[in-house]
Amino acid sequence: MNVDDLEWQASHVGGLPPGRVDPLLEHGGLDLVIRAASERGEWFCAQGATQALCQAGEFGRALQAMEPFVATGWRDALWARAEILLRAGRTQEALDLVRPDEAGRASATECRAFAELLARAGRIDEAVDLFVPHVDGSRILAVLVEITDGRDRDERMLELIAPHAESARGPAAKAGGTTRSGKRRSSRPGCWSARGLADEAIRILGRDIAGRRFFAQNTLTAYAELLARHGRLDALRELATGGDARAVLGIYAQALRDHGRAEEAEAVTREAIAADDWVGYRAWLSATLLRDSRLDDEIVVAQPGFGWYDCSNLLAPLVSLLERPEDVLYLLEHPSVVPHHGHEEF
């Protein structure tokens, strides 16, 4: 066991992957998985075993199972050990184990991971302070919003967010330019809206979307999700029935269901399929029908897409929702299913 091998396993899902480890654990193979981790250096076995042991409250055994990996000095193993210590209530030990040094504090990635650990330990102010030098990053802002949600830190968050929310729409963004890092700027609706600025976020983003002044689809979907969260169904319908329907119609349909309008949601999606028979529409509707225990209706909706090249986008979500093995087999052995190149694993 060495760091290079562990890095390879993690990056290539090498060795025994989670898809094989999890069934072993589900069928009582915990000791076997622990042995494979110890004797063969199987990283995903170590991860699965320690998670199972922690769930059972056997934190000592979990630490023991992770120890050979920690001994290599591999950073991921150290973080896994910190996770076990935190779950065991040994908070200070967990934090001391992975606390970033001065060089680490210059890395937004390391600060983010450690700040999330601090937040889980209930040390919110320390987590926020750690993020301050990196707050200009949209991902960092999103994490800040998440870890402070409901923690009585609204004023502090507004102080941090306000200078950056408008700069995301500055001259470079309006001109279609890039930041100094070479990345296109995007709006940050989640950060604006999370602190009671929903109306302003909707107004500004609505204007930008209408003028096509955005450069990433996630800005569009974030705007649609913002409309859905605040019940702006009329504006969401207009967005979902226009040229961006593929990106946001599923959000609109789900919002209708959330407001008790399930039949309307189904009708809207069927209309979209009739106008543009796209796999994404069929995937959303078939998955929804399946959640409503309407398996026969789901098969009718999904079947035309079973032979498409991108059928994996349709089949994979469905088989994960089915509970009875006979239903899974029926779906996978359906005569319309074509195992295109790269999809044979299904």
MIDO-442126 format. One record per residue (C-alpha): residue in one letter; x, y, z. Coordinates in nm, 2 decimals. Each point is the difference from the previous one (the first is absolute). Layout:
# residues N
@residuo:A&px:X&py:Y&pz:Z .
...
# end
This chain:
# residues 346
@residuo:M&px:0.00&py:0.00&pz:0.00 .
@residuo:N&px:0.14&py:0.34&pz:-0.10 .
@residuo:V&px:-0.13&py:0.35&pz:-0.08 .
@residuo:D&px:0.04&py:-0.04&pz:-0.38 .
@residuo:D&px:-0.22&py:-0.32&pz:0.00 .
@residuo:L&px:-0.26&py:0.16&pz:0.22 .
@residuo:E&px:-0.01&py:0.31&pz:-0.22 .
@residuo:W&px:-0.05&py:-0.22&pz:-0.30 .
@residuo:Q&px:-0.28&py:-0.20&pz:0.17 .
@residuo:A&px:-0.18&py:0.32&pz:0.10 .
@residuo:S&px:0.03&py:0.18&pz:-0.34 .
@residuo:H&px:-0.07&py:-0.31&pz:-0.21 .
@residuo:V&px:-0.25&py:-0.17&pz:0.23 .
@residuo:G&px:0.25&py:-0.29&pz:-0.01 .
@residuo:G&px:0.02&py:-0.31&pz:0.20 .
@residuo:L&px:-0.34&py:-0.11&pz:0.15 .
@residuo:P&px:-0.23&py:0.29&pz:-0.08 .
@residuo:P&px:-0.29&py:0.11&pz:0.23 .
@residuo:G&px:-0.25&py:-0.17&pz:-0.23 .
@residuo:R&px:0.15&py:-0.33&pz:0.11 .
@residuo:V&px:0.09&py:0.09&pz:0.36 .
@residuo:D&px:-0.35&py:0.12&pz:0.09 .
@residuo:P&px:-0.18&py:-0.32&pz:-0.08 .
@residuo:L&px:0.26&py:-0.20&pz:0.20 .
@residuo:L&px:-0.07&py:0.22&pz:0.30 .
@residuo:E&px:-0.38&py:-0.02&pz:-0.05 .
@residuo:H&px:0.02&py:-0.38&pz:0.00 .
@residuo:G&px:0.20&py:-0.03&pz:0.32 .
@residuo:G&px:0.35&py:0.00&pz:-0.15 .
@residuo:L&px:0.15&py:0.27&pz:0.23 .
@residuo:D&px:0.29&py:-0.22&pz:0.13 .
@residuo:L&px:0.08&py:-0.10&pz:-0.36 .
@residuo:V&px:0.01&py:0.37&pz:-0.10 .
@residuo:I&px:0.22&py:0.09&pz:0.29 .
@residuo:R&px:0.24&py:-0.28&pz:-0.09 .
@residuo:A&px:0.02&py:0.11&pz:-0.36 .
@residuo:A&px:0.08&py:0.35&pz:0.11 .
@residuo:S&px:0.28&py:-0.12&pz:0.23 .
@residuo:E&px:0.15&py:-0.28&pz:-0.21 .
@residuo:R&px:-0.04&py:0.15&pz:-0.35 .
@residuo:G&px:0.00&py:0.37&pz:0.07 .
@residuo:E&px:-0.35&py:0.04&pz:-0.15 .
@residuo:W&px:-0.09&py:0.37&pz:0.06 .
@residuo:F&px:-0.37&py:-0.03&pz:-0.07 .
@residuo:C&px:-0.02&py:-0.30&pz:0.23 .
@residuo:A&px:0.16&py:0.22&pz:0.28 .
@residuo:Q&px:-0.25&py:0.28&pz:-0.07 .
@residuo:G&px:-0.30&py:-0.23&pz:0.00 .
@residuo:A&px:0.11&py:-0.19&pz:0.30 .
@residuo:T&px:0.07&py:0.31&pz:0.21 .
@residuo:Q&px:-0.34&py:0.15&pz:-0.09 .
@residuo:A&px:-0.18&py:-0.32&pz:0.10 .
@residuo:L&px:0.19&py:-0.02&pz:0.32 .
@residuo:C&px:-0.07&py:0.36&pz:0.09 .
@residuo:Q&px:-0.37&py:-0.05&pz:-0.07 .
@residuo:A&px:0.02&py:-0.29&pz:0.25 .
@residuo:G&px:0.18&py:0.22&pz:0.25 .
@residuo:E&px:0.32&py:-0.21&pz:-0.02 .
@residuo:F&px:0.23&py:0.29&pz:-0.03 .
@residuo:G&px:0.31&py:-0.18&pz:0.14 .
@residuo:R&px:-0.03&py:-0.27&pz:-0.27 .
@residuo:A&px:-0.05&py:0.27&pz:-0.26 .
@residuo:L&px:0.32&py:0.18&pz:0.10 .
@residuo:Q&px:0.18&py:-0.33&pz:0.00 .
@residuo:A&px:-0.12&py:-0.09&pz:-0.35 .
@residuo:M&px:0.11&py:0.34&pz:-0.13 .
@residuo:E&px:0.34&py:0.00&pz:0.17 .
@residuo:P&px:0.21&py:-0.17&pz:-0.27 .
@residuo:F&px:-0.12&py:0.26&pz:-0.25 .
@residuo:V&px:0.07&py:0.29&pz:0.24 .
@residuo:A&px:0.35&py:-0.14&pz:0.05 .
@residuo:T&px:0.09&py:0.07&pz:-0.36 .
@residuo:G&px:-0.06&py:0.37&pz:0.07 .
@residuo:W&px:-0.25&py:0.03&pz:-0.28 .
@residuo:R&px:-0.22&py:0.31&pz:0.04 .
@residuo:D&px:-0.33&py:-0.17&pz:-0.08 .
@residuo:A&px:0.07&py:-0.26&pz:0.27 .
@residuo:L&px:0.07&py:0.27&pz:0.25 .
@residuo:W&px:-0.33&py:0.16&pz:-0.08 .
@residuo:A&px:-0.18&py:-0.33&pz:0.03 .
@residuo:R&px:0.16&py:-0.05&pz:0.35 .
@residuo:A&px:-0.11&py:0.36&pz:0.09 .
@residuo:E&px:-0.36&py:-0.09&pz:-0.10 .
@residuo:I&px:0.00&py:-0.31&pz:0.22 .
@residuo:L&px:0.14&py:0.21&pz:0.30 .
@residuo:L&px:-0.27&py:0.26&pz:-0.06 .
@residuo:R&px:-0.27&py:-0.25&pz:0.00 .
@residuo:A&px:0.14&py:-0.16&pz:0.32 .
@residuo:G&px:-0.02&py:0.34&pz:0.17 .
@residuo:R&px:0.37&py:0.06&pz:0.01 .
@residuo:T&px:-0.03&py:0.33&pz:-0.17 .
@residuo:Q&px:0.32&py:0.17&pz:0.09 .
@residuo:E&px:0.21&py:-0.30&pz:-0.11 .
@residuo:A&px:-0.19&py:0.00&pz:-0.33 .
@residuo:L&px:0.07&py:0.37&pz:-0.06 .
@residuo:D&px:0.37&py:-0.02&pz:0.10 .
@residuo:L&px:0.06&py:-0.29&pz:-0.23 .
@residuo:V&px:-0.09&py:0.19&pz:-0.32 .
@residuo:R&px:0.03&py:0.37&pz:0.10 .
@residuo:P&px:0.17&py:0.18&pz:-0.29 .
@residuo:D&px:0.33&py:0.17&pz:0.06 .
@residuo:E&px:0.08&py:0.35&pz:-0.14 .
@residuo:A&px:0.06&py:-0.14&pz:-0.35 .
@residuo:G&px:-0.32&py:-0.20&pz:0.02 .
@residuo:R&px:-0.20&py:0.31&pz:0.09 .
@residuo:A&px:0.10&py:0.15&pz:-0.34 .
@residuo:S&px:-0.19&py:-0.29&pz:-0.17 .
@residuo:A&px:-0.37&py:0.06&pz:-0.04 .
@residuo:T&px:-0.05&py:-0.38&pz:-0.03 .
@residuo:E&px:0.17&py:-0.08&pz:0.33 .
@residuo:C&px:-0.18&py:0.28&pz:0.18 .
@residuo:R&px:-0.33&py:-0.11&pz:-0.14 .
@residuo:A&px:0.04&py:-0.36&pz:0.13 .
@residuo:F&px:0.12&py:0.12&pz:0.34 .
@residuo:A&px:-0.27&py:0.26&pz:0.03 .
@residuo:E&px:-0.27&py:-0.26&pz:-0.07 .
@residuo:L&px:0.15&py:-0.22&pz:0.27 .
@residuo:L&px:0.00&py:0.30&pz:0.24 .
@residuo:A&px:-0.36&py:0.07&pz:-0.08 .
@residuo:R&px:-0.10&py:-0.36&pz:0.07 .
@residuo:A&px:0.18&py:0.04&pz:0.33 .
@residuo:G&px:-0.22&py:0.30&pz:0.07 .
@residuo:R&px:0.29&py:0.25&pz:-0.02 .
@residuo:I&px:-0.17&py:0.23&pz:-0.26 .
@residuo:D&px:0.19&py:0.32&pz:0.07 .
@residuo:E&px:0.33&py:-0.17&pz:-0.05 .
@residuo:A&px:-0.12&py:-0.15&pz:-0.33 .
@residuo:V&px:-0.12&py:0.33&pz:-0.13 .
@residuo:D&px:0.33&py:0.17&pz:0.10 .
@residuo:L&px:0.19&py:-0.27&pz:-0.19 .
@residuo:F&px:-0.19&py:0.08&pz:-0.32 .
@residuo:V&px:0.05&py:0.38&pz:0.01 .
@residuo:P&px:0.32&py:0.01&pz:-0.22 .
@residuo:H&px:-0.18&py:-0.22&pz:-0.26 .
@residuo:V&px:-0.35&py:0.15&pz:0.00 .
@residuo:D&px:0.02&py:0.13&pz:-0.35 .
@residuo:G&px:-0.04&py:-0.35&pz:-0.14 .
@residuo:S&px:-0.36&py:-0.09&pz:-0.08 .
@residuo:R&px:0.04&py:-0.36&pz:0.13 .
@residuo:I&px:0.13&py:0.14&pz:0.33 .
@residuo:L&px:-0.29&py:0.24&pz:0.03 .
@residuo:A&px:-0.24&py:-0.29&pz:-0.06 .
@residuo:V&px:0.16&py:-0.20&pz:0.27 .
@residuo:L&px:-0.01&py:0.30&pz:0.24 .
@residuo:V&px:-0.37&py:0.03&pz:-0.06 .
@residuo:E&px:-0.05&py:-0.37&pz:0.07 .
@residuo:I&px:0.20&py:-0.02&pz:0.32 .
@residuo:T&px:-0.15&py:0.31&pz:0.15 .
@residuo:D&px:-0.36&py:-0.07&pz:-0.09 .
@residuo:G&px:-0.21&py:0.03&pz:0.31 .
@residuo:R&px:0.30&py:0.07&pz:0.22 .
@residuo:D&px:-0.08&py:0.36&pz:0.08 .
@residuo:R&px:0.28&py:0.14&pz:-0.21 .
@residuo:D&px:-0.20&py:0.21&pz:-0.25 .
@residuo:E&px:0.16&py:0.34&pz:0.07 .
@residuo:R&px:0.35&py:-0.15&pz:-0.03 .
@residuo:M&px:-0.09&py:-0.17&pz:-0.33 .
@residuo:L&px:-0.15&py:0.31&pz:-0.15 .
@residuo:E&px:0.33&py:0.18&pz:0.08 .
@residuo:L&px:0.19&py:-0.26&pz:-0.19 .
@residuo:I&px:-0.23&py:-0.05&pz:-0.29 .
@residuo:A&px:-0.11&py:0.36&pz:-0.08 .
@residuo:P&px:0.34&py:0.11&pz:-0.16 .
@residuo:H&px:0.01&py:-0.30&pz:-0.23 .
@residuo:A&px:-0.37&py:-0.04&pz:-0.11 .
@residuo:E&px:0.01&py:0.30&pz:-0.22 .
@residuo:S&px:0.36&py:-0.05&pz:-0.12 .
@residuo:A&px:-0.12&py:-0.33&pz:-0.15 .
@residuo:R&px:-0.19&py:0.22&pz:-0.24 .
@residuo:G&px:0.27&py:0.25&pz:-0.06 .
@residuo:P&px:0.13&py:0.14&pz:-0.33 .
@residuo:A&px:0.19&py:-0.32&pz:-0.08 .
@residuo:A&px:-0.31&py:-0.21&pz:0.04 .
@residuo:K&px:-0.22&py:0.24&pz:-0.20 .
@residuo:A&px:0.25&py:0.00&pz:-0.28 .
@residuo:G&px:0.03&py:-0.38&pz:0.00 .
@residuo:G&px:0.35&py:0.02&pz:0.13 .
@residuo:T&px:0.19&py:-0.21&pz:0.25 .
@residuo:T&px:0.15&py:0.04&pz:0.34 .
@residuo:R&px:0.37&py:0.03&pz:0.06 .
@residuo:S&px:0.00&py:-0.38&pz:0.06 .
@residuo:G&px:-0.14&py:-0.05&pz:-0.36 .
@residuo:K&px:-0.33&py:-0.12&pz:0.13 .
@residuo:R&px:-0.33&py:0.16&pz:-0.11 .
@residuo:R&px:-0.18&py:0.17&pz:0.28 .
@residuo:S&px:-0.35&py:-0.11&pz:0.08 .
@residuo:S&px:-0.28&py:0.13&pz:0.22 .
@residuo:R&px:-0.04&py:-0.13&pz:0.36 .
@residuo:P&px:-0.38&py:-0.02&pz:0.06 .
@residuo:G&px:0.03&py:-0.25&pz:0.28 .
@residuo:C&px:0.22&py:0.24&pz:0.20 .
@residuo:W&px:-0.22&py:0.30&pz:-0.07 .
@residuo:S&px:-0.33&py:-0.18&pz:0.09 .
@residuo:A&px:0.11&py:-0.20&pz:0.30 .
@residuo:R&px:0.01&py:0.31&pz:0.22 .
@residuo:G&px:-0.34&py:0.15&pz:-0.08 .
@residuo:L&px:0.10&py:0.16&pz:-0.33 .
@residuo:A&px:-0.23&py:-0.22&pz:-0.22 .
@residuo:D&px:-0.19&py:0.28&pz:-0.16 .
@residuo:E&px:0.32&py:0.18&pz:-0.10 .
@residuo:A&px:0.16&py:-0.32&pz:-0.12 .
@residuo:I&px:-0.30&py:-0.08&pz:-0.22 .
@residuo:R&px:-0.02&py:0.35&pz:-0.14 .
@residuo:I&px:0.37&py:0.02&pz:-0.09 .
@residuo:L&px:0.02&py:-0.36&pz:-0.13 .
@residuo:G&px:-0.32&py:0.03&pz:-0.19 .
@residuo:R&px:0.13&py:0.30&pz:-0.18 .
@residuo:D&px:0.33&py:-0.18&pz:-0.08 .
@residuo:I&px:-0.17&py:-0.32&pz:-0.12 .
@residuo:A&px:-0.24&py:0.20&pz:-0.22 .
@residuo:G&px:0.29&py:0.19&pz:-0.16 .
@residuo:R&px:0.20&py:-0.33&pz:-0.03 .
@residuo:R&px:0.28&py:0.15&pz:0.22 .
@residuo:F&px:0.11&py:-0.32&pz:0.16 .
@residuo:F&px:0.27&py:-0.24&pz:-0.09 .
@residuo:A&px:-0.07&py:-0.33&pz:0.17 .
@residuo:Q&px:-0.30&py:-0.22&pz:0.01 .
@residuo:N&px:0.02&py:-0.04&pz:0.37 .
@residuo:T&px:-0.09&py:0.37&pz:0.03 .
@residuo:L&px:-0.32&py:-0.07&pz:-0.20 .
@residuo:T&px:-0.09&py:-0.30&pz:0.21 .
@residuo:A&px:0.08&py:0.18&pz:0.33 .
@residuo:Y&px:-0.24&py:0.28&pz:-0.11 .
@residuo:A&px:-0.27&py:-0.25&pz:-0.08 .
@residuo:E&px:0.06&py:-0.17&pz:0.34 .
@residuo:L&px:-0.02&py:0.34&pz:0.17 .
@residuo:L&px:-0.34&py:0.07&pz:-0.17 .
@residuo:A&px:-0.12&py:-0.35&pz:0.11 .
@residuo:R&px:0.10&py:0.05&pz:0.36 .
@residuo:H&px:-0.19&py:0.33&pz:0.02 .
@residuo:G&px:-0.31&py:-0.12&pz:-0.18 .
@residuo:R&px:0.05&py:0.22&pz:-0.31 .
@residuo:L&px:-0.17&py:-0.26&pz:-0.22 .
@residuo:D&px:-0.12&py:0.24&pz:-0.27 .
@residuo:A&px:0.35&py:0.13&pz:-0.06 .
@residuo:L&px:0.13&py:-0.36&pz:0.02 .
@residuo:R&px:-0.26&py:-0.12&pz:-0.26 .
@residuo:E&px:0.11&py:0.27&pz:-0.24 .
@residuo:L&px:0.36&py:-0.10&pz:0.04 .
@residuo:A&px:-0.07&py:-0.37&pz:-0.03 .
@residuo:T&px:-0.21&py:0.03&pz:-0.32 .
@residuo:G&px:0.25&py:0.21&pz:-0.19 .
@residuo:G&px:0.33&py:-0.08&pz:-0.16 .
@residuo:D&px:0.16&py:-0.12&pz:0.33 .
@residuo:A&px:-0.26&py:-0.27&pz:0.06 .
@residuo:R&px:0.25&py:-0.29&pz:0.00 .
@residuo:A&px:0.19&py:0.17&pz:0.28 .
@residuo:V&px:-0.29&py:0.10&pz:0.23 .
@residuo:L&px:-0.32&py:-0.19&pz:-0.09 .
@residuo:G&px:0.07&py:-0.27&pz:0.26 .
@residuo:I&px:0.03&py:0.27&pz:0.26 .
@residuo:Y&px:-0.33&py:0.15&pz:-0.10 .
@residuo:A&px:-0.18&py:-0.34&pz:0.00 .
@residuo:Q&px:0.14&py:-0.09&pz:0.34 .
@residuo:A&px:-0.11&py:0.34&pz:0.14 .
@residuo:L&px:-0.35&py:-0.07&pz:-0.13 .
@residuo:R&px:0.00&py:-0.33&pz:0.19 .
@residuo:D&px:0.13&py:0.17&pz:0.31 .
@residuo:H&px:-0.30&py:0.23&pz:-0.02 .
@residuo:G&px:-0.25&py:-0.30&pz:-0.03 .
@residuo:R&px:-0.03&py:0.03&pz:-0.37 .
@residuo:A&px:0.13&py:-0.34&pz:-0.10 .
@residuo:E&px:-0.24&py:-0.05&pz:-0.29 .
@residuo:E&px:0.10&py:0.33&pz:-0.15 .
@residuo:A&px:0.37&py:-0.09&pz:0.04 .
@residuo:E&px:-0.06&py:-0.32&pz:-0.19 .
@residuo:A&px:-0.19&py:0.17&pz:-0.28 .
@residuo:V&px:0.27&py:0.27&pz:-0.04 .
@residuo:T&px:0.26&py:-0.27&pz:-0.03 .
@residuo:R&px:-0.20&py:-0.20&pz:-0.25 .
@residuo:E&px:-0.05&py:0.31&pz:-0.21 .
@residuo:A&px:0.37&py:0.06&pz:0.00 .
@residuo:I&px:0.06&py:-0.36&pz:-0.11 .
@residuo:A&px:-0.25&py:0.04&pz:-0.28 .
@residuo:A&px:0.17&py:0.32&pz:-0.12 .
@residuo:D&px:0.36&py:-0.11&pz:0.05 .
@residuo:D&px:0.06&py:-0.37&pz:0.08 .
@residuo:W&px:0.31&py:0.05&pz:0.21 .
@residuo:V&px:0.13&py:-0.27&pz:0.23 .
@residuo:G&px:0.01&py:0.24&pz:0.29 .
@residuo:Y&px:-0.37&py:0.06&pz:0.00 .
@residuo:R&px:-0.07&py:-0.37&pz:-0.02 .
@residuo:A&px:0.25&py:-0.07&pz:0.28 .
@residuo:W&px:-0.17&py:0.25&pz:0.23 .
@residuo:L&px:-0.36&py:-0.12&pz:-0.07 .
@residuo:S&px:0.08&py:-0.37&pz:0.02 .
@residuo:A&px:0.19&py:0.04&pz:0.33 .
@residuo:T&px:-0.29&py:0.20&pz:0.14 .
@residuo:L&px:-0.25&py:-0.26&pz:-0.11 .
@residuo:L&px:0.21&py:-0.26&pz:0.16 .
@residuo:R&px:0.01&py:0.19&pz:0.33 .
@residuo:D&px:-0.38&py:0.01&pz:-0.02 .
@residuo:S&px:0.00&py:-0.39&pz:-0.04 .
@residuo:R&px:-0.13&py:0.02&pz:-0.35 .
@residuo:L&px:0.25&py:-0.25&pz:-0.15 .
@residuo:D&px:-0.21&py:-0.09&pz:-0.31 .
@residuo:D&px:-0.04&py:0.37&pz:-0.09 .
@residuo:E&px:0.37&py:0.06&pz:0.06 .
@residuo:I&px:0.09&py:-0.28&pz:-0.24 .
@residuo:V&px:-0.22&py:0.15&pz:-0.27 .
@residuo:V&px:0.17&py:0.34&pz:0.04 .
@residuo:A&px:0.35&py:-0.14&pz:0.01 .
@residuo:Q&px:-0.02&py:-0.27&pz:-0.26 .
@residuo:P&px:0.05&py:0.22&pz:-0.31 .
@residuo:G&px:0.33&py:0.11&pz:0.14 .
@residuo:F&px:0.14&py:-0.34&pz:0.08 .
@residuo:G&px:0.17&py:-0.02&pz:-0.34 .
@residuo:W&px:0.15&py:0.34&pz:-0.01 .
@residuo:Y&px:0.37&py:0.05&pz:0.03 .
@residuo:D&px:-0.04&py:0.20&pz:0.32 .
@residuo:C&px:-0.23&py:-0.26&pz:0.15 .
@residuo:S&px:0.23&py:-0.01&pz:0.31 .
@residuo:N&px:-0.15&py:0.33&pz:0.10 .
@residuo:L&px:-0.34&py:-0.16&pz:0.00 .
@residuo:L&px:0.08&py:-0.35&pz:0.14 .
@residuo:A&px:0.25&py:0.07&pz:0.28 .
@residuo:P&px:-0.24&py:0.22&pz:0.20 .
@residuo:L&px:-0.28&py:-0.24&pz:-0.04 .
@residuo:V&px:0.18&py:-0.32&pz:0.11 .
@residuo:S&px:0.12&py:0.18&pz:0.31 .
@residuo:L&px:-0.36&py:0.07&pz:0.10 .
@residuo:L&px:-0.13&py:-0.35&pz:-0.05 .
@residuo:E&px:-0.02&py:-0.21&pz:0.31 .
@residuo:R&px:-0.10&py:-0.34&pz:-0.12 .
@residuo:P&px:0.26&py:-0.20&pz:-0.19 .
@residuo:E&px:-0.26&py:-0.13&pz:-0.25 .
@residuo:D&px:-0.08&py:0.35&pz:-0.10 .
@residuo:V&px:0.36&py:0.09&pz:-0.05 .
@residuo:L&px:0.05&py:-0.32&pz:-0.21 .
@residuo:Y&px:-0.31&py:0.08&pz:-0.20 .
@residuo:L&px:0.13&py:0.34&pz:-0.08 .
@residuo:L&px:0.35&py:-0.10&pz:-0.09 .
@residuo:E&px:-0.11&py:-0.30&pz:-0.21 .
@residuo:H&px:-0.27&py:0.20&pz:-0.18 .
@residuo:P&px:0.03&py:-0.07&pz:-0.38 .
@residuo:S&px:0.02&py:0.37&pz:-0.08 .
@residuo:V&px:0.32&py:0.05&pz:0.21 .
@residuo:V&px:0.30&py:0.03&pz:-0.22 .
@residuo:P&px:0.34&py:-0.03&pz:0.17 .
@residuo:H&px:0.18&py:0.27&pz:-0.19 .
@residuo:H&px:0.38&py:0.03&pz:0.00 .
@residuo:G&px:0.11&py:0.10&pz:0.35 .
@residuo:H&px:-0.34&py:-0.09&pz:0.16 .
@residuo:E&px:0.04&py:-0.38&pz:0.02 .
@residuo:E&px:0.04&py:0.01&pz:0.37 .
@residuo:F&px:-0.36&py:0.08&pz:0.05 .
# end
